[in-house]
Amino acid sequence: PMMGRVMSIDLGSVRVGIGLSDLSRTLASPFTTLTRESEDAEMISRILELAEQEEVAEIIVGLPRNLKIERNLAEKRALAFIEQLRRATSLPIIPVDERFTTVLAERRLRESGLNSKSMRSKVDAGAATEILQEYLDQHGKR
């Protein structure tokens, strides 16, 4: 089995949520939320800096596939981001489908009673955490 944490990235148009697994790869936690720069390159180097600090061994990136109309743009942007990320690192970059995760994350946060303003910045990392937990559950203990 691979050693090191798994990092997950949820690409919002404004914010980028980052989740991180524990070293045993069983539990996902929200790690941080970055503001999306005009240049993805800047953000990618920030992400890879964090990945190095946290001993990350692989990175999963959520592919947005929720709304038919918005889908093409968001998905194209995510795929372009993944390409750039792959060029910048030798870490495995794994795209995962995130059709339901943001909805799930928002619902959980609403249930935990956060008002919408404090909720918004947490939702992004929350969605990244959902994506990661789903991935860990599927790929963890085989």
Backbone as JSON Lines, residues from 0, in Angstrom:
{"i":0,"aa":"P","n":[0.84,-1.21,0.0],"ca":[0.0,0.0,0.0],"c":[0.87,1.26,0.0]}
{"i":1,"aa":"M","n":[0.38,2.31,-0.66],"ca":[1.15,3.54,-0.72],"c":[1.17,4.24,0.63]}
{"i":2,"aa":"M","n":[2.27,4.88,0.91],"ca":[2.36,5.65,2.14],"c":[2.07,7.11,1.83]}
{"i":3,"aa":"G","n":[1.69,7.84,2.87],"ca":[1.44,9.26,2.68],"c":[-0.04,9.56,2.6]}
{"i":4,"aa":"R","n":[-0.36,10.81,2.78],"ca":[-1.75,11.24,2.78],"c":[-2.3,11.38,1.37]}
{"i":5,"aa":"V","n":[-3.63,11.44,1.3],"ca":[-4.29,11.77,0.04],"c":[-4.86,13.18,0.21]}
{"i":6,"aa":"M","n":[-4.66,14.02,-0.79],"ca":[-5.23,15.36,-0.77],"c":[-6.35,15.41,-1.8]}
{"i":7,"aa":"S","n":[-7.43,16.11,-1.47],"ca":[-8.5,16.27,-2.46],"c":[-8.69,17.75,-2.76]}
{"i":8,"aa":"I","n":[-9.05,18.02,-4.0],"ca":[-9.26,19.4,-4.44],"c":[-10.65,19.53,-5.04]}
{"i":9,"aa":"D","n":[-11.41,20.5,-4.53],"ca":[-12.73,20.8,-5.09],"c":[-12.63,22.18,-5.72]}
{"i":10,"aa":"L","n":[-12.72,22.23,-7.04],"ca":[-12.53,23.48,-7.76],"c":[-13.81,24.27,-7.88]}
{"i":11,"aa":"G","n":[-13.94,25.31,-7.08],"ca":[-15.06,26.22,-7.27],"c":[-14.6,27.3,-8.24]}
{"i":12,"aa":"S","n":[-15.52,28.12,-8.73],"ca":[-15.09,29.18,-9.65],"c":[-14.38,30.29,-8.9]}
{"i":13,"aa":"V","n":[-14.68,30.43,-7.61],"ca":[-14.06,31.48,-6.81],"c":[-13.11,30.9,-5.77]}
{"i":14,"aa":"R","n":[-13.57,29.85,-5.1],"ca":[-12.76,29.24,-4.06],"c":[-12.44,27.79,-4.4]}
{"i":15,"aa":"V","n":[-11.33,27.34,-3.85],"ca":[-10.89,25.97,-4.05],"c":[-10.75,25.32,-2.69]}
{"i":16,"aa":"G","n":[-11.55,24.29,-2.47],"ca":[-11.52,23.6,-1.19],"c":[-10.5,22.48,-1.23]}
{"i":17,"aa":"I","n":[-9.8,22.3,-0.11],"ca":[-8.81,21.24,-0.03],"c":[-9.07,20.37,1.19]}
{"i":18,"aa":"G","n":[-9.14,19.08,0.94],"ca":[-9.31,18.11,2.01],"c":[-8.04,17.28,2.13]}
{"i":19,"aa":"L","n":[-7.85,16.68,3.3],"ca":[-6.64,15.91,3.54],"c":[-6.99,14.66,4.34]}
{"i":20,"aa":"S","n":[-6.39,13.54,3.97],"ca":[-6.62,12.32,4.74],"c":[-5.59,12.23,5.85]}
{"i":21,"aa":"D","n":[-5.87,11.34,6.81],"ca":[-4.85,11.04,7.81],"c":[-3.83,10.1,7.15]}
{"i":22,"aa":"L","n":[-2.75,9.79,7.86],"ca":[-1.7,8.96,7.27],"c":[-2.16,7.54,6.99]}
{"i":23,"aa":"S","n":[-3.15,7.07,7.76],"ca":[-3.65,5.71,7.52],"c":[-4.67,5.66,6.39]}
{"i":24,"aa":"R","n":[-4.99,6.85,5.85],"ca":[-5.93,6.96,4.73],"c":[-7.32,6.41,5.04]}
{"i":25,"aa":"T","n":[-7.8,6.67,6.24],"ca":[-9.15,6.23,6.57],"c":[-10.08,7.41,6.79]}
{"i":26,"aa":"L","n":[-9.54,8.52,7.26],"ca":[-10.4,9.65,7.62],"c":[-10.04,10.9,6.83]}
{"i":27,"aa":"A","n":[-11.06,11.53,6.25],"ca":[-10.86,12.78,5.51],"c":[-11.24,13.96,6.39]}
{"i":28,"aa":"S","n":[-10.46,15.02,6.34],"ca":[-10.8,16.24,7.07],"c":[-10.66,17.45,6.16]}
{"i":29,"aa":"P","n":[-11.47,18.49,6.42],"ca":[-11.28,19.73,5.66],"c":[-9.92,20.3,6.03]}
{"i":30,"aa":"F","n":[-9.16,20.76,5.06],"ca":[-7.82,21.28,5.36],"c":[-7.78,22.79,5.23]}
{"i":31,"aa":"T","n":[-8.09,23.3,4.05],"ca":[-8.09,24.75,3.87],"c":[-8.9,25.12,2.64]}
{"i":32,"aa":"T","n":[-9.2,26.39,2.5],"ca":[-9.86,26.9,1.31],"c":[-8.99,28.0,0.72]}
{"i":33,"aa":"L","n":[-8.67,27.87,-0.56],"ca":[-7.87,28.9,-1.23],"c":[-8.78,29.72,-2.13]}
{"i":34,"aa":"T","n":[-8.42,30.98,-2.33],"ca":[-9.16,31.8,-3.28],"c":[-8.54,31.58,-4.65]}
{"i":35,"aa":"R","n":[-9.39,31.35,-5.63],"ca":[-8.89,31.04,-6.96],"c":[-8.32,32.28,-7.62]}
{"i":36,"aa":"E","n":[-7.05,32.2,-8.02],"ca":[-6.39,33.33,-8.68],"c":[-6.8,33.35,-10.14]}
{"i":37,"aa":"S","n":[-6.49,34.45,-10.82],"ca":[-6.77,34.5,-12.25],"c":[-5.88,33.48,-12.96]}
{"i":38,"aa":"E","n":[-4.68,33.28,-12.43],"ca":[-3.78,32.31,-13.01],"c":[-3.77,31.04,-12.17]}
{"i":39,"aa":"D","n":[-4.15,29.92,-12.78],"ca":[-4.14,28.66,-12.05],"c":[-2.73,28.26,-11.61]}
{"i":40,"aa":"A","n":[-1.72,28.66,-12.4],"ca":[-0.34,28.28,-12.12],"c":[0.08,28.69,-10.7]}
{"i":41,"aa":"E","n":[-0.36,29.88,-10.3],"ca":[-0.03,30.4,-8.98],"c":[-0.63,29.51,-7.9]}
{"i":42,"aa":"M","n":[-1.88,29.12,-8.12],"ca":[-2.56,28.28,-7.15],"c":[-1.97,26.88,-7.1]}
{"i":43,"aa":"I","n":[-1.58,26.38,-8.26],"ca":[-1.0,25.05,-8.33],"c":[0.29,24.97,-7.52]}
{"i":44,"aa":"S","n":[1.13,26.01,-7.62],"ca":[2.36,25.95,-6.84],"c":[2.06,26.02,-5.34]}
{"i":45,"aa":"R","n":[1.02,26.76,-4.97],"ca":[0.59,26.82,-3.56],"c":[0.11,25.44,-3.1]}
{"i":46,"aa":"I","n":[-0.69,24.79,-3.93],"ca":[-1.21,23.46,-3.6],"c":[-0.08,22.45,-3.44]}
{"i":47,"aa":"L","n":[0.88,22.5,-4.35],"ca":[1.99,21.54,-4.29],"c":[2.91,21.81,-3.1]}
{"i":48,"aa":"E","n":[2.98,23.07,-2.69],"ca":[3.73,23.44,-1.49],"c":[3.08,22.78,-0.27]}
{"i":49,"aa":"L","n":[1.75,22.91,-0.19],"ca":[1.0,22.29,0.91],"c":[1.15,20.78,0.88]}
{"i":50,"aa":"A","n":[1.09,20.22,-0.33],"ca":[1.19,18.77,-0.48],"c":[2.52,18.26,0.05]}
{"i":51,"aa":"E","n":[3.57,19.03,-0.22],"ca":[4.9,18.62,0.25],"c":[4.98,18.71,1.77]}
{"i":52,"aa":"Q","n":[4.49,19.81,2.32],"ca":[4.49,20.0,3.78],"c":[3.74,18.88,4.49]}
{"i":53,"aa":"E","n":[2.65,18.44,3.89],"ca":[1.77,17.48,4.56],"c":[2.05,16.03,4.17]}
{"i":54,"aa":"E","n":[3.13,15.79,3.46],"ca":[3.51,14.43,3.05],"c":[2.41,13.75,2.25]}
{"i":55,"aa":"V","n":[1.92,14.46,1.25],"ca":[0.86,13.93,0.4],"c":[1.46,13.02,-0.67]}
{"i":56,"aa":"A","n":[0.84,11.85,-0.88],"ca":[1.35,10.88,-1.87],"c":[0.52,10.87,-3.14]}
{"i":57,"aa":"E","n":[-0.75,11.27,-3.05],"ca":[-1.56,11.4,-4.26],"c":[-2.62,12.46,-4.08]}
{"i":58,"aa":"I","n":[-3.06,13.01,-5.21],"ca":[-4.02,14.11,-5.18],"c":[-5.23,13.72,-6.02]}
{"i":59,"aa":"I","n":[-6.41,13.86,-5.45],"ca":[-7.61,13.63,-6.24],"c":[-8.3,14.96,-6.5]}
{"i":60,"aa":"V","n":[-8.84,15.1,-7.7],"ca":[-9.48,16.36,-8.09],"c":[-10.92,16.06,-8.48]}
{"i":61,"aa":"G","n":[-11.86,16.77,-7.86],"ca":[-13.27,16.58,-8.18],"c":[-13.6,17.15,-9.55]}
{"i":62,"aa":"L","n":[-14.27,16.35,-10.36],"ca":[-14.74,16.84,-11.66],"c":[-16.18,17.25,-11.53]}
{"i":63,"aa":"P","n":[-16.48,18.54,-11.72],"ca":[-17.86,19.0,-11.57],"c":[-18.72,18.5,-12.72]}
{"i":64,"aa":"R","n":[-19.8,17.82,-12.38],"ca":[-20.71,17.31,-13.41],"c":[-22.15,17.48,-12.96]}
{"i":65,"aa":"N","n":[-22.46,18.59,-12.32],"ca":[-23.81,18.67,-11.77],"c":[-24.85,19.31,-12.67]}
{"i":66,"aa":"L","n":[-24.55,20.49,-13.2],"ca":[-25.58,21.17,-13.98],"c":[-25.27,21.09,-15.47]}
{"i":67,"aa":"K","n":[-26.21,20.6,-16.22],"ca":[-25.97,20.39,-17.66],"c":[-25.46,21.64,-18.37]}
{"i":68,"aa":"I","n":[-26.08,22.79,-18.07],"ca":[-25.72,24.01,-18.78],"c":[-24.3,24.46,-18.41]}
{"i":69,"aa":"E","n":[-24.01,24.45,-17.11],"ca":[-22.7,24.92,-16.66],"c":[-21.63,23.86,-16.87]}
{"i":70,"aa":"R","n":[-22.07,22.66,-17.08],"ca":[-21.16,21.52,-17.07],"c":[-19.93,21.7,-17.94]}
{"i":71,"aa":"N","n":[-20.15,22.05,-19.2],"ca":[-19.04,22.1,-20.14],"c":[-17.92,23.02,-19.68]}
{"i":72,"aa":"L","n":[-18.3,24.22,-19.26],"ca":[-17.31,25.2,-18.85],"c":[-16.56,24.74,-17.6]}
{"i":73,"aa":"A","n":[-17.3,24.36,-16.58],"ca":[-16.68,23.95,-15.32],"c":[-15.8,22.72,-15.52]}
{"i":74,"aa":"E","n":[-16.29,21.8,-16.33],"ca":[-15.55,20.57,-16.55],"c":[-14.29,20.82,-17.37]}
{"i":75,"aa":"K","n":[-14.42,21.64,-18.41],"ca":[-13.25,21.99,-19.23],"c":[-12.18,22.65,-18.38]}
{"i":76,"aa":"R","n":[-12.65,23.53,-17.5],"ca":[-11.72,24.26,-16.65],"c":[-11.02,23.3,-15.69]}
{"i":77,"aa":"A","n":[-11.78,22.34,-15.17],"ca":[-11.21,21.36,-14.25],"c":[-10.19,20.48,-14.96]}
{"i":78,"aa":"L","n":[-10.52,20.07,-16.19],"ca":[-9.6,19.21,-16.94],"c":[-8.32,19.96,-17.29]}
{"i":79,"aa":"A","n":[-8.45,21.24,-17.62],"ca":[-7.27,22.06,-17.91],"c":[-6.4,22.19,-16.65]}
{"i":80,"aa":"F","n":[-7.08,22.35,-15.52],"ca":[-6.38,22.46,-14.24],"c":[-5.61,21.17,-13.94]}
{"i":81,"aa":"I","n":[-6.27,20.03,-14.17],"ca":[-5.65,18.73,-13.94],"c":[-4.41,18.55,-14.82]}
{"i":82,"aa":"E","n":[-4.52,18.97,-16.07],"ca":[-3.36,18.88,-16.98],"c":[-2.18,19.68,-16.45]}
{"i":83,"aa":"Q","n":[-2.46,20.91,-16.01],"ca":[-1.4,21.77,-15.47],"c":[-0.78,21.16,-14.23]}
{"i":84,"aa":"L","n":[-1.64,20.59,-13.39],"ca":[-1.18,19.97,-12.15],"c":[-0.27,18.78,-12.47]}
{"i":85,"aa":"R","n":[-0.68,17.99,-13.44],"ca":[0.13,16.82,-13.84],"c":[1.5,17.23,-14.36]}
{"i":86,"aa":"R","n":[1.53,18.34,-15.09],"ca":[2.81,18.8,-15.62],"c":[3.73,19.31,-14.52]}
{"i":87,"aa":"A","n":[3.13,19.78,-13.43],"ca":[3.91,20.42,-12.37],"c":[4.4,19.46,-11.29]}
{"i":88,"aa":"T","n":[3.91,18.23,-11.28],"ca":[4.28,17.3,-10.22],"c":[4.35,15.87,-10.72]}
{"i":89,"aa":"S","n":[5.11,15.05,-10.0],"ca":[5.16,13.63,-10.36],"c":[4.16,12.83,-9.52]}
{"i":90,"aa":"L","n":[3.48,13.5,-8.6],"ca":[2.46,12.81,-7.79],"c":[1.33,12.34,-8.69]}
{"i":91,"aa":"P","n":[0.72,11.19,-8.38],"ca":[-0.45,10.77,-9.15],"c":[-1.61,11.74,-8.94]}
{"i":92,"aa":"I","n":[-2.23,12.15,-10.04],"ca":[-3.39,13.05,-9.99],"c":[-4.59,12.26,-10.49]}
{"i":93,"aa":"I","n":[-5.6,12.11,-9.65],"ca":[-6.73,11.25,-9.99],"c":[-8.03,12.06,-10.04]}
{"i":94,"aa":"P","n":[-8.64,12.17,-11.23],"ca":[-9.93,12.87,-11.32],"c":[-11.04,11.98,-10.78]}
{"i":95,"aa":"V","n":[-11.94,12.54,-9.99],"ca":[-13.1,11.79,-9.51],"c":[-14.38,12.56,-9.76]}
{"i":96,"aa":"D","n":[-15.44,11.83,-9.98],"ca":[-16.74,12.44,-10.24],"c":[-17.3,13.0,-8.95]}
{"i":97,"aa":"E","n":[-17.73,14.26,-8.99],"ca":[-18.23,14.86,-7.75],"c":[-19.69,15.29,-7.88]}
{"i":98,"aa":"R","n":[-20.48,14.51,-8.58],"ca":[-21.84,14.92,-8.87],"c":[-22.64,15.36,-7.64]}
{"i":99,"aa":"F","n":[-22.51,14.65,-6.53],"ca":[-23.43,14.91,-5.41],"c":[-22.76,15.56,-4.22]}
{"i":100,"aa":"T","n":[-21.45,15.65,-4.24],"ca":[-20.76,16.0,-3.01],"c":[-21.05,17.4,-2.48]}
{"i":101,"aa":"T","n":[-21.12,18.41,-3.35],"ca":[-21.33,19.76,-2.85],"c":[-22.69,19.89,-2.2]}
{"i":102,"aa":"V","n":[-23.68,19.27,-2.8],"ca":[-25.03,19.28,-2.24],"c":[-25.01,18.65,-0.86]}
{"i":103,"aa":"L","n":[-24.33,17.53,-0.76],"ca":[-24.22,16.8,0.49],"c":[-23.53,17.65,1.55]}
{"i":104,"aa":"A","n":[-22.45,18.28,1.16],"ca":[-21.67,19.09,2.1],"c":[-22.5,20.26,2.6]}
{"i":105,"aa":"E","n":[-23.25,20.89,1.68],"ca":[-24.07,22.03,2.08],"c":[-25.16,21.6,3.05]}
{"i":106,"aa":"R","n":[-25.76,20.45,2.76],"ca":[-26.82,19.97,3.63],"c":[-26.28,19.68,5.02]}
{"i":107,"aa":"R","n":[-25.14,19.04,5.09],"ca":[-24.56,18.72,6.4],"c":[-24.22,19.97,7.18]}
{"i":108,"aa":"L","n":[-23.69,20.97,6.49],"ca":[-23.34,22.21,7.16],"c":[-24.58,22.94,7.64]}
{"i":109,"aa":"R","n":[-25.64,22.9,6.82],"ca":[-26.88,23.56,7.21],"c":[-27.45,22.87,8.44]}
{"i":110,"aa":"E","n":[-27.37,21.54,8.45],"ca":[-27.89,20.78,9.58],"c":[-27.08,21.08,10.84]}
{"i":111,"aa":"S","n":[-25.8,21.38,10.68],"ca":[-25.0,21.68,11.86],"c":[-25.17,23.15,12.28]}
{"i":112,"aa":"G","n":[-26.12,23.84,11.63],"ca":[-26.57,25.13,12.12],"c":[-25.71,26.34,11.8]}
{"i":113,"aa":"L","n":[-24.9,26.27,10.77],"ca":[-24.1,27.44,10.42],"c":[-24.91,28.39,9.56]}
{"i":114,"aa":"N","n":[-24.77,29.7,9.82],"ca":[-25.47,30.63,8.93],"c":[-24.76,30.67,7.59]}
{"i":115,"aa":"S","n":[-25.44,31.2,6.58],"ca":[-24.94,31.05,5.22],"c":[-23.61,31.76,4.98]}
{"i":116,"aa":"K","n":[-23.35,32.85,5.69],"ca":[-22.1,33.57,5.42],"c":[-20.89,32.76,5.88]}
{"i":117,"aa":"S","n":[-20.93,32.28,7.11],"ca":[-19.79,31.49,7.6],"c":[-19.78,30.14,6.9]}
{"i":118,"aa":"M","n":[-20.94,29.76,6.39],"ca":[-21.07,28.48,5.73],"c":[-20.33,28.46,4.41]}
{"i":119,"aa":"R","n":[-20.44,29.56,3.67],"ca":[-19.92,29.55,2.3],"c":[-18.46,29.14,2.2]}
{"i":120,"aa":"S","n":[-17.6,29.72,3.03],"ca":[-16.18,29.39,2.92],"c":[-15.91,27.96,3.4]}
{"i":121,"aa":"K","n":[-16.8,27.45,4.26],"ca":[-16.6,26.1,4.76],"c":[-17.11,25.05,3.78]}
{"i":122,"aa":"V","n":[-18.08,25.44,2.96],"ca":[-18.68,24.48,2.03],"c":[-17.65,23.92,1.06]}
{"i":123,"aa":"D","n":[-16.74,24.77,0.59],"ca":[-15.77,24.32,-0.39],"c":[-14.87,23.23,0.16]}
{"i":124,"aa":"A","n":[-14.33,23.46,1.36],"ca":[-13.49,22.44,1.99],"c":[-14.34,21.24,2.36]}
{"i":125,"aa":"G","n":[-15.63,21.5,2.67],"ca":[-16.55,20.41,2.99],"c":[-16.76,19.49,1.81]}
{"i":126,"aa":"A","n":[-16.94,20.07,0.64],"ca":[-17.13,19.26,-0.56],"c":[-15.87,18.46,-0.86]}
{"i":127,"aa":"A","n":[-14.71,19.1,-0.69],"ca":[-13.44,18.41,-0.92],"c":[-13.31,17.22,0.04]}
{"i":128,"aa":"T","n":[-13.81,17.42,1.26],"ca":[-13.75,16.36,2.27],"c":[-14.67,15.2,1.9]}
{"i":129,"aa":"E","n":[-15.86,15.54,1.4],"ca":[-16.81,14.5,0.97],"c":[-16.21,13.66,-0.15]}
{"i":130,"aa":"I","n":[-15.63,14.34,-1.14],"ca":[-15.03,13.66,-2.28],"c":[-13.96,12.69,-1.78]}
{"i":131,"aa":"L","n":[-13.15,13.19,-0.85],"ca":[-12.03,12.41,-0.34],"c":[-12.51,11.21,0.47]}
{"i":132,"aa":"Q","n":[-13.52,11.45,1.34],"ca":[-14.0,10.35,2.18],"c":[-14.56,9.23,1.32]}
{"i":133,"aa":"E","n":[-15.3,9.61,0.29],"ca":[-15.87,8.64,-0.64],"c":[-14.76,7.82,-1.29]}
{"i":134,"aa":"Y","n":[-13.71,8.53,-1.69],"ca":[-12.57,7.88,-2.35],"c":[-11.85,6.93,-1.39]}
{"i":135,"aa":"L","n":[-11.62,7.39,-0.16],"ca":[-10.94,6.56,0.84],"c":[-11.75,5.31,1.14]}
{"i":136,"aa":"D","n":[-13.06,5.48,1.26],"ca":[-13.93,4.33,1.55],"c":[-13.83,3.29,0.45]}
{"i":137,"aa":"Q","n":[-13.75,3.76,-0.79],"ca":[-13.69,2.83,-1.93],"c":[-12.3,2.23,-2.1]}
{"i":138,"aa":"H","n":[-11.25,3.0,-1.85],"ca":[-9.9,2.55,-2.19],"c":[-9.04,2.23,-0.98]}
{"i":139,"aa":"G","n":[-9.61,2.37,0.2],"ca":[-8.8,2.16,1.4],"c":[-8.45,0.72,1.64]}
{"i":140,"aa":"K","n":[-9.11,0.15,2.62],"ca":[-8.81,-1.23,3.01],"c":[-9.45,-2.19,2.02]}
{"i":141,"aa":"R","n":[-8.63,-2.76,1.16],"ca":[-9.16,-3.71,0.19],"c":[-9.21,-5.1,0.79]}
